[in-house]
Amino acid sequence: MSPQHDRTRRALLSALPSLTVVKMAFPTSASANTDNSLKTERTLVVYLSPSGNTRVIAGVIHRSLHSDLFEIEPAIPYPDDYFQTVEQTKIDRDLRPPLKSSVSNIERYQTIYLGFPVWGTTLPPVVQTFLTTHNQADKTLIPFITHGGYGVGNSEALLARLAPHARREQPLVIECDQERRTTEIVTRWLSTVSR
């Protein structure tokens, strides 16, 4: 990791709490009573992160907001190898793989931070499954999106289509291509030493 990349990552992680807290809805004195009304104002951070990049951001948001946390996982895990996962998602692009588990009582959450990497210029199939199996109506949906240098593709348009009744906030979009670059560097290095 270059010193510049390391400084940028540290600056980003330092800035994230202040960026996300601004969007948090604080209860007013009228709503801060002891009945169940506060349960509908809970915040949930949901994320998919096979490489760990999106998990870092999810962790910062979760700790900053004292939210609940849920990791999206397919019932059949993706391959450990990055490139095999990319190939599988190209094949599964139009499929919606079943989830390992789901969020119980999704209706108790008012705000959902949704984190995912962009795969093949679109929303990962398992995130599409999450959106189609969990009701987002009348919730505030705040995406945080990681990508490997190719941008968000059609992921925002697809997100809007799959959660049409959610109020969406402007997403946080971050280039996090560390795993791909690291894999390529190591592969090139191995090809030079294994001859």
Helices and strands as residue ranges (DSSP letters): H 3-21, G 36-41, E 42-47, H 53-65, E 68-71, H 82-91, G 106-108, E 109-117, H 125-133, E 140-147, H 155-162, E 167-168, E 172-175, H 178-193
